[in-house]
Amino acid sequence: MLSCAIGFDDAPFERAHRGNVAVVGTVYARRTLHAVLRGQVRRDGQNSTAELARLAGQTTQAVQLILLQGIALAGFNVVNIHALHAQTGLPVLVVARRAPDLDRMRAALLTQVPGGARKWRLVQAAGPMEPCGGVFVQRAGLSVQQAQAALATLTVTGHIPEPLRAAHLVARAIAQGHSRGGRA
């Protein structure tokens, strides 16, 4: 059972912002917070996979799973979930409330984002989002049954697992000085 997880989310940023964006990781064992990590990735850059692997390696907890709220951080800094799985040896589960509009994502990547074609290939390589436990997921290194069990173990209210919900709240507080509960 995958009951110890690290969830990552990025901090909000202004649309015109260029440069680095804060990323927060929260480590949970079942439903108890054990650690908070902070890093940064480049807006629309290419360093998210390496940075998440670095942050996951910093925790002293026996992490068994990496959770992401969406496949990209800081705009379109797309995470290569299969490389992240290979680099850390940990399964990776991307969670979203609803399946993304892939046509819109593809158009944005190919027309507005530097390196967009490579990033679009990463999105495609992650595989289609599939319904699981009231959310949509992409996975690397775990079965849909394992994903469903992890979601059930790590979710307290609603459908978003606590590591992601807490990472969202902490990231917002870092960027804006405060956060509020509710939807992550």
Accessible surface in RSA format (square Angstrom, percent):
REM  Atomic radii and reference values for relative SASA: ProtOr
REM  Chains: A
REM  Algorithm: Lee & Richards
REM  Probe-radius: 1.40
REM  Slices: 20
REM RES _ NUM      All-atoms   Total-Side   Main-Chain    Non-polar    All polar
REM                ABS   REL    ABS   REL    ABS   REL    ABS   REL    ABS   REL
RES MET A   1   148.09  76.7  79.86  52.9  68.23 162.5  91.03  77.4  57.06  75.6
RES LEU A   2    29.75  16.6  27.84  19.9   1.91   4.8  27.84  19.6   1.91   5.1
RES SER A   3    22.42  18.9  22.38  29.9   0.04   0.1   0.03   0.1  22.38  31.4
RES CYS A   4    14.57  11.0  14.57  16.2   0.00   0.0  10.06  25.5   4.51   4.9
RES ALA A   5     0.00   0.0   0.00   0.0   0.00   0.0   0.00   0.0   0.00   0.0
RES ILE A   6     0.00   0.0   0.00   0.0   0.00   0.0   0.00   0.0   0.00   0.0
RES GLY A   7     0.00   0.0   0.00   N/A   0.00   0.0   0.00   0.0   0.00   0.0
RES PHE A   8     0.04   0.0   0.00   0.0   0.04   0.1   0.00   0.0   0.04   0.1
RES ASP A   9    10.26   7.2  10.07  10.0   0.19   0.5   0.19   0.5  10.07  10.0
RES ASP A  10    32.42  22.7  26.88  26.8   5.53  13.1   0.32   0.8  32.09  32.0
RES ALA A  11     3.51   3.2   2.73   4.2   0.78   1.8   2.83   4.0   0.68   1.8
RES PRO A  12    49.15  35.8  29.44  26.8  19.71  71.6  40.62  33.5   8.53  53.0
RES PHE A  13    67.70  33.9  33.61  20.8  34.09  88.7  44.83  27.2  22.87  65.5
RES GLU A  14   139.34  80.0 134.11 101.5   5.24  12.5  53.62 103.7  85.73  70.0
RES ARG A  15   212.95  89.4 200.11 102.0  12.84  30.6  78.24 106.9 134.72  81.6
RES ALA A  16    87.82  80.7  65.95 101.8  21.87  49.7  72.50 102.1  15.32  40.6
RES HIS A  17    62.18  34.0  52.96  36.8   9.21  23.6  40.17  41.4  22.00  25.6
RES ARG A  18   158.64  66.6 137.77  70.2  20.87  49.7  70.81  96.8  87.84  53.2
RES GLY A  19    13.43  16.6   0.00   N/A  13.43  16.6  10.98  30.1   2.45   5.5
RES ASN A  20    67.05  46.2  49.16  47.5  17.89  43.1   9.44  22.7  57.61  55.7
RES VAL A  21     6.23   4.1   1.76   1.6   4.47  10.8   6.23   5.4   0.00   0.0
RES ALA A  22    13.56  12.5   6.12   9.4   7.44  16.9   6.69   9.4   6.87  18.2
RES VAL A  23     0.00   0.0   0.00   0.0   0.00   0.0   0.00   0.0   0.00   0.0
RES VAL A  24     0.00   0.0   0.00   0.0   0.00   0.0   0.00   0.0   0.00   0.0
RES GLY A  25     0.00   0.0   0.00   N/A   0.00   0.0   0.00   0.0   0.00   0.0
RES THR A  26     0.09   0.1   0.09   0.1   0.00   0.0   0.09   0.1   0.00   0.0
RES VAL A  27     0.18   0.1   0.18   0.2   0.00   0.0   0.18   0.2   0.00   0.0
RES TYR A  28    16.72   7.8  16.72   9.5   0.00   0.0   2.80   2.1  13.92  17.2
RES ALA A  29    34.52  31.7  31.42  48.5   3.10   7.1  31.52  44.4   3.00   8.0
RES ARG A  30   131.21  55.1 131.16  66.9   0.06   0.1  50.90  69.6  80.31  48.7
RES ARG A  31   128.54  54.0 106.69  54.4  21.85  52.0  34.83  47.6  93.71  56.8
RES THR A  32    79.71  56.7  76.47  77.5   3.23   7.7  47.56  63.9  32.15  48.6
RES LEU A  33    84.39  47.0  62.34  44.6  22.05  55.4  62.34  43.8  22.05  59.3
RES HIS A  34    89.22  48.8  57.97  40.3  31.26  80.0  44.07  45.4  45.15  52.5
RES ALA A  35    30.09  27.7  20.23  31.2   9.86  22.4  29.95  42.2   0.14   0.4
RES VAL A  36    75.00  49.4  44.63  40.4  30.37  73.2  44.63  38.8  30.37  82.4
RES LEU A  37    22.10  12.3  18.47  13.2   3.63   9.1  22.10  15.5   0.00   0.0
RES ARG A  38   139.58  58.6 114.76  58.5  24.82  59.1  41.81  57.1  97.77  59.3
RES GLY A  39     6.42   7.9   0.00   N/A   6.42   7.9   6.42  17.6   0.00   0.0
RES GLN A  40    88.11  49.3  85.35  62.4   2.77   6.6  18.21  38.8  69.90  53.0
RES VAL A  41     0.10   0.1   0.00   0.0   0.10   0.2   0.10   0.1   0.00   0.0
RES ARG A  42   121.94  51.2 121.94  62.2   0.00   0.0  32.25  44.1  89.69  54.4
RES ARG A  43    40.20  16.9  29.56  15.1  10.64  25.3   0.90   1.2  39.30  23.8
RES ASP A  44    30.64  21.5  24.48  24.4   6.16  14.6   6.29  14.8  24.35  24.3
RES GLY A  45    11.79  14.5   0.00   N/A  11.79  14.5  11.75  32.2   0.04   0.1
RES GLN A  46   117.85  65.9  87.79  64.2  30.06  71.6  23.25  49.5  94.60  71.7
RES ASN A  47    57.84  39.9  54.32  52.5   3.52   8.5  32.78  78.9  25.06  24.2
RES SER A  48     0.31   0.3   0.29   0.4   0.03   0.1   0.00   0.0   0.31   0.4
RES THR A  49    18.27  13.0  18.03  18.3   0.24   0.6  14.09  18.9   4.18   6.3
RES ALA A  50    64.86  59.6  56.32  86.9   8.54  19.4  58.01  81.7   6.85  18.1
RES GLU A  51    20.59  11.8  18.29  13.8   2.30   5.5   3.70   7.2  16.89  13.8
RES LEU A  52     0.00   0.0   0.00   0.0   0.00   0.0   0.00   0.0   0.00   0.0
RES ALA A  53    17.96  16.5  11.32  17.5   6.64  15.1  11.72  16.5   6.24  16.5
RES ARG A  54   113.13  47.5  99.58  50.8  13.54  32.2  72.88  99.6  40.25  24.4
RES LEU A  55     0.06   0.0   0.06   0.0   0.00   0.0   0.06   0.0   0.00   0.0
RES ALA A  56     8.19   7.5   1.06   1.6   7.14  16.2   1.41   2.0   6.78  18.0
RES GLY A  57    65.56  80.8   0.00   N/A  65.56  80.8  36.61 100.5  28.95  64.8
RES GLN A  58    95.12  53.2  68.21  49.9  26.91  64.1  30.39  64.7  64.73  49.1
RES THR A  59    22.20  15.8   3.16   3.2  19.04  45.4   7.21   9.7  14.98  22.7
RES THR A  60   132.68  94.4  95.49  96.8  37.19  88.6  81.71 109.8  50.97  77.0
RES GLN A  61    62.02  34.7  48.18  35.2  13.84  32.9   3.57   7.6  58.45  44.3
RES ALA A  62    85.16  78.3  65.91 101.7  19.24  43.8  78.33 110.3   6.82  18.1
RES VAL A  63    17.43  11.5   3.34   3.0  14.09  34.0   3.34   2.9  14.09  38.2
RES GLN A  64    65.89  36.8  61.48  44.9   4.41  10.5  20.09  42.8  45.80  34.7
RES LEU A  65     0.00   0.0   0.00   0.0   0.00   0.0   0.00   0.0   0.00   0.0
RES ILE A  66     0.00   0.0   0.00   0.0   0.00   0.0   0.00   0.0   0.00   0.0
RES LEU A  67     0.47   0.3   0.47   0.3   0.00   0.0   0.47   0.3   0.00   0.0
RES LEU A  68     0.46   0.3   0.46   0.3   0.00   0.0   0.46   0.3   0.00   0.0
RES GLN A  69    41.10  23.0  29.44  21.5  11.66  27.8  14.50  30.9  26.61  20.2
RES GLY A  70    21.97  27.1   0.00   N/A  21.97  27.1  21.21  58.2   0.76   1.7
RES ILE A  71    13.06   7.4   9.39   7.0   3.66   8.8   9.39   6.8   3.66   9.9
RES ALA A  72    26.42  24.3  10.76  16.6  15.66  35.6  10.76  15.2  15.66  41.5
RES LEU A  73     1.83   1.0   1.50   1.1   0.33   0.8   1.83   1.3   0.00   0.0
RES ALA A  74     0.06   0.1   0.00   0.0   0.06   0.1   0.00   0.0   0.06   0.2
RES GLY A  75    34.19  42.2   0.00   N/A  34.19  42.2  19.48  53.5  14.71  32.9
RES PHE A  76    47.13  23.6  47.13  29.2   0.00   0.0  47.13  28.6   0.00   0.0
RES ASN A  77     0.00   0.0   0.00   0.0   0.00   0.0   0.00   0.0   0.00   0.0
RES VAL A  78     5.33   3.5   0.52   0.5   4.81  11.6   0.52   0.5   4.81  13.0
RES VAL A  79     0.45   0.3   0.30   0.3   0.15   0.4   0.30   0.3   0.15   0.4
RES ASN A  80    44.97  31.0  43.56  42.1   1.41   3.4   6.71  16.1  38.26  37.0
RES ILE A  81     2.02   1.1   0.21   0.2   1.81   4.4   0.21   0.1   1.81   4.9
RES HIS A  82    81.43  44.5  77.07  53.6   4.36  11.2  60.85  62.7  20.58  23.9
RES ALA A  83    28.21  25.9  20.96  32.3   7.25  16.5  26.94  37.9   1.27   3.4
RES LEU A  84     0.00   0.0   0.00   0.0   0.00   0.0   0.00   0.0   0.00   0.0
RES HIS A  85    56.29  30.8  55.93  38.9   0.36   0.9  32.84  33.8  23.44  27.3
RES ALA A  86    81.17  74.6  48.34  74.6  32.84  74.7  57.08  80.4  24.09  63.8
RES GLN A  87   111.09  62.1  70.82  51.8  40.27  95.9  39.98  85.1  71.10  53.9
RES THR A  88    38.00  27.0   7.40   7.5  30.60  72.9  15.45  20.8  22.55  34.1
RES GLY A  89    58.06  71.6   0.00   N/A  58.06  71.6  31.71  87.0  26.35  59.0
RES LEU A  90    30.37  16.9  30.37  21.7   0.00   0.0  30.37  21.3   0.00   0.0
RES PRO A  91    17.78  13.0  17.78  16.2   0.00   0.0  17.78  14.7   0.00   0.0
RES VAL A  92     0.00   0.0   0.00   0.0   0.00   0.0   0.00   0.0   0.00   0.0
RES LEU A  93     0.00   0.0   0.00   0.0   0.00   0.0   0.00   0.0   0.00   0.0
RES VAL A  94     0.44   0.3   0.44   0.4   0.00   0.0   0.44   0.4   0.00   0.0
RES VAL A  95     0.04   0.0   0.00   0.0   0.04   0.1   0.00   0.0   0.04   0.1
RES ALA A  96    19.34  17.8  15.75  24.3   3.59   8.2  19.34  27.2   0.00   0.0
RES ARG A  97    73.32  30.8  53.52  27.3  19.80  47.1  26.22  35.8  47.09  28.5
RES ARG A  98   162.80  68.4 157.56  80.3   5.24  12.5  68.56  93.7  94.25  57.1
RES ALA A  99    51.08  47.0  33.43  51.6  17.65  40.2  33.43  47.1  17.65  46.8
RES PRO A 100    49.86  36.3  28.63  26.1  21.22  77.2  39.16  32.3  10.70  66.5
RES ASP A 101    84.46  59.2  65.94  65.6  18.52  43.8  35.44  83.4  49.02  48.9
RES LEU A 102    80.84  45.0  76.24  54.5   4.60  11.6  76.46  53.7   4.37  11.8
RES ASP A 103   118.72  83.2 110.31 109.8   8.41  19.9  31.92  75.1  86.80  86.6
RES ARG A 104   182.19  76.5 176.22  89.8   5.97  14.2  55.44  75.8 126.75  76.8
RES MET A 105    33.03  17.1  28.30  18.7   4.73  11.3  32.10  27.3   0.93   1.2
RES ARG A 106   116.22  48.8 116.22  59.2   0.00   0.0  17.49  23.9  98.72  59.8
RES ALA A 107    51.74  47.6  47.62  73.5   4.11   9.4  51.50  72.5   0.24   0.6
RES ALA A 108    23.08  21.2  21.02  32.4   2.06   4.7  22.51  31.7   0.57   1.5
RES LEU A 109     0.56   0.3   0.00   0.0   0.56   1.4   0.00   0.0   0.56   1.5
RES LEU A 110    73.83  41.1  41.16  29.4  32.67  82.1  42.83  30.1  31.00  83.4
RES THR A 111   106.63  75.8  68.25  69.2  38.37  91.5  71.36  95.9  35.27  53.3
RES GLN A 112   141.88  79.3 107.72  78.7  34.17  81.3  38.08  81.1 103.80  78.7
RES VAL A 113    18.11  11.9   6.40   5.8  11.70  28.2   7.49   6.5  10.62  28.8
RES PRO A 114   103.44  75.4  89.23  81.3  14.21  51.6 101.45  83.8   1.99  12.3
RES GLY A 115    39.41  48.6   0.00   N/A  39.41  48.6  25.09  68.8  14.32  32.1
RES GLY A 116     4.63   5.7   0.00   N/A   4.63   5.7   0.82   2.2   3.81   8.5
RES ALA A 117    51.51  47.4  46.50  71.8   5.01  11.4  47.26  66.6   4.25  11.3
RES ARG A 118    84.17  35.3  82.68  42.1   1.49   3.5  56.97  77.9  27.20  16.5
RES LYS A 119     0.88   0.4   0.88   0.5   0.00   0.0   0.22   0.2   0.65   0.7
RES TRP A 120    27.89  11.2  27.89  13.5   0.00   0.0  25.17  13.4   2.72   4.4
RES ARG A 121   139.99  58.8 135.94  69.3   4.05   9.6  63.91  87.4  76.07  46.1
RES LEU A 122    25.43  14.2  22.44  16.1   2.99   7.5  22.54  15.8   2.89   7.8
RES VAL A 123     7.06   4.6   5.53   5.0   1.53   3.7   5.53   4.8   1.53   4.1
RES GLN A 124   104.94  58.7  82.40  60.2  22.54  53.7  31.90  67.9  73.05  55.4
RES ALA A 125    63.32  58.2  37.77  58.3  25.55  58.1  50.33  70.9  12.99  34.4
RES ALA A 126     7.99   7.3   0.50   0.8   7.49  17.0   0.72   1.0   7.27  19.3
RES GLY A 127    23.31  28.7   0.00   N/A  23.31  28.7  20.53  56.3   2.78   6.2
RES PRO A 128   111.31  81.1 100.22  91.4  11.09  40.3 105.96  87.5   5.35  33.2
RES MET A 129    33.20  17.2  11.81   7.8  21.39  50.9   7.88   6.7  25.32  33.5
RES GLU A 130    49.01  28.1  48.51  36.7   0.50   1.2  17.50  33.8  31.51  25.7
RES PRO A 131   100.54  73.3  86.97  79.3  13.57  49.3  87.26  72.0  13.27  82.5
RES CYS A 132     8.33   6.3   0.09   0.1   8.24  19.4   6.58  16.7   1.74   1.9
RES GLY A 133    36.15  44.6   0.00   N/A  36.15  44.6  20.57  56.4  15.59  34.9
RES GLY A 134    54.52  67.2   0.00   N/A  54.52  67.2  28.72  78.8  25.80  57.8
RES VAL A 135     2.85   1.9   0.59   0.5   2.26   5.4   1.15   1.0   1.70   4.6
RES PHE A 136    59.85  29.9  59.85  37.1   0.00   0.0  59.85  36.3   0.00   0.0
RES VAL A 137     0.00   0.0   0.00   0.0   0.00   0.0   0.00   0.0   0.00   0.0
RES GLN A 138    10.10   5.7   8.83   6.5   1.27   3.0   1.27   2.7   8.83   6.7
RES ARG A 139    72.10  30.3  56.93  29.0  15.16  36.1   2.12   2.9  69.97  42.4
RES ALA A 140     3.55   3.3   0.18   0.3   3.37   7.7   3.55   5.0   0.00   0.0
RES GLY A 141    50.04  61.7   0.00   N/A  50.04  61.7  17.67  48.5  32.37  72.5
RES LEU A 142    13.98   7.8   0.76   0.5  13.23  33.2   6.67   4.7   7.31  19.7
RES SER A 143    42.73  36.1  35.45  47.3   7.28  16.8  36.63  78.0   6.10   8.5
RES VAL A 144    45.52  30.0  44.37  40.2   1.15   2.8  44.37  38.6   1.15   3.1
RES GLN A 145   125.70  70.3 118.90  86.9   6.80  16.2  63.87 135.9  61.83  46.9
RES GLN A 146    89.71  50.2  85.02  62.1   4.69  11.2  28.59  60.9  61.11  46.4
RES ALA A 147     0.00   0.0   0.00   0.0   0.00   0.0   0.00   0.0   0.00   0.0
RES GLN A 148    95.88  53.6  95.06  69.5   0.81   1.9  20.32  43.3  75.55  57.3
RES ALA A 149    43.67  40.1  34.76  53.6   8.91  20.3  42.62  60.0   1.04   2.8
RES ALA A 150     0.50   0.5   0.28   0.4   0.22   0.5   0.28   0.4   0.22   0.6
RES LEU A 151     6.11   3.4   5.33   3.8   0.78   2.0   5.84   4.1   0.27   0.7
RES ALA A 152    69.22  63.6  49.54  76.4  19.69  44.8  60.90  85.8   8.33  22.1
RES THR A 153    18.14  12.9   8.75   8.9   9.40  22.4   9.69  13.0   8.46  12.8
RES LEU A 154     0.43   0.2   0.43   0.3   0.00   0.0   0.43   0.3   0.00   0.0
RES THR A 155    22.07  15.7  15.70  15.9   6.37  15.2  14.93  20.1   7.14  10.8
RES VAL A 156    75.73  49.8  48.33  43.8  27.39  66.0  48.46  42.1  27.27  74.0
RES THR A 157    88.11  62.7  79.46  80.6   8.65  20.6  70.02  94.1  18.08  27.3
RES GLY A 158    63.59  78.4   0.00   N/A  63.59  78.4  36.72 100.8  26.87  60.2
RES HIS A 159    95.41  52.1  91.37  63.5   4.05  10.4  58.38  60.2  37.03  43.1
RES ILE A 160     4.23   2.4   3.80   2.8   0.44   1.1   3.80   2.7   0.44   1.2
RES PRO A 161     0.08   0.1   0.08   0.1   0.00   0.0   0.08   0.1   0.00   0.0
RES GLU A 162    13.96   8.0  13.96  10.6   0.00   0.0   0.93   1.8  13.03  10.6
RES PRO A 163     0.00   0.0   0.00   0.0   0.00   0.0   0.00   0.0   0.00   0.0
RES LEU A 164     0.00   0.0   0.00   0.0   0.00   0.0   0.00   0.0   0.00   0.0
RES ARG A 165    61.31  25.7  61.31  31.3   0.00   0.0   9.67  13.2  51.65  31.3
RES ALA A 166    12.42  11.4  11.02  17.0   1.40   3.2  12.42  17.5   0.00   0.0
RES ALA A 167     0.00   0.0   0.00   0.0   0.00   0.0   0.00   0.0   0.00   0.0
RES HIS A 168    39.69  21.7  38.94  27.1   0.75   1.9  28.48  29.4  11.21  13.0
RES LEU A 169    36.99  20.6  36.99  26.5   0.00   0.0  36.99  26.0   0.00   0.0
RES VAL A 170    45.14  29.7  43.41  39.3   1.74   4.2  45.14  39.2   0.00   0.0
RES ALA A 171     0.27   0.2   0.27   0.4   0.00   0.0   0.27   0.4   0.00   0.0
RES ARG A 172    50.56  21.2  50.54  25.8   0.02   0.0   0.78   1.1  49.78  30.2
RES ALA A 173    36.21  33.3  30.12  46.5   6.08  13.8  30.41  42.8   5.80  15.4
RES ILE A 174    74.12  42.2  43.87  32.7  30.25  72.9  50.40  36.3  23.72  64.4
RES ALA A 175    50.27  46.2  10.63  16.4  39.64  90.2  18.94  26.7  31.33  83.0
RES GLN A 176    84.89  47.5  58.28  42.6  26.61  63.4  28.41  60.5  56.48  42.8
RES GLY A 177    68.17  84.1   0.00   N/A  68.17  84.1  34.11  93.6  34.07  76.3
RES HIS A 178   106.87  58.4 101.03  70.2   5.84  14.9  76.65  79.0  30.22  35.2
RES SER A 179    45.25  38.2  19.68  26.3  25.57  58.9   0.00   0.0  45.25  63.4
RES ARG A 180   160.27  67.3 147.76  75.3  12.51  29.8  70.64  96.5  89.63  54.3
RES GLY A 181    51.37  63.3   0.00   N/A  51.37  63.3  24.40  67.0  26.97  60.4
RES GLY A 182    57.73  71.2   0.00   N/A  57.73  71.2  39.99 109.7  17.74  39.7
RES ARG A 183   167.42  70.3 142.26  72.5  25.16  59.9  73.35 100.2  94.07  57.0
RES ALA A 184    14.12  13.0   0.59   0.9  13.53  30.8   6.74   9.5   7.38  19.6
END  Absolute sums over single chains surface
CHAIN  1 A     8718.1       6591.5       2126.6       4603.9       4114.2
END  Absolute sums over all chains
TOTAL          8718.1       6591.5       2126.6       4603.9       4114.2
